[in-house]
C-alpha cells in the first residue's frame, strides 16, 4: 500500500472516493509506532466486530456511521471523533455513506 508524499497538503475528504457496495482504504502514512489510514464506506457497509491491540482514533470526514464499542452504539457524523479502546470489541457500519480517518498509535499508555 502506498503512502502519501510528505510535506504536501492532503485534502483528506477529497482524497478518497466512494465505491458502490464497497469499502476503500488508503494508507496516509505508516511507521514503526503507528499508521494513519483513510476509509470510505458505502451505505450499509462496515467492518465486523474485532479487537485491536492499541487504541484507535476515528474522525468522521463525511457522512454518518454507527460505531459499536463493547456492544454500545455511537452515532457519529461529519466532524465527530471517538477513541476505540485497545482490546475491546468494536464494529463499524455506514448508516449513510461515510469517510473516516483512522489513527492508530502503537505503544503503552503513560
Buried (B, 14 or more C-beta within 10 A) or exposed (E): EEBBEEEEEBEBBEBBEBEEEEBBEBBBBEEEEBBBBBBBBBBEBBBEEEEBEBBBBBBBBBBBBBBBBEEEEBEBEBEBEBEBBBEEBBBBBBBBBBBBBBBBEBEEEE
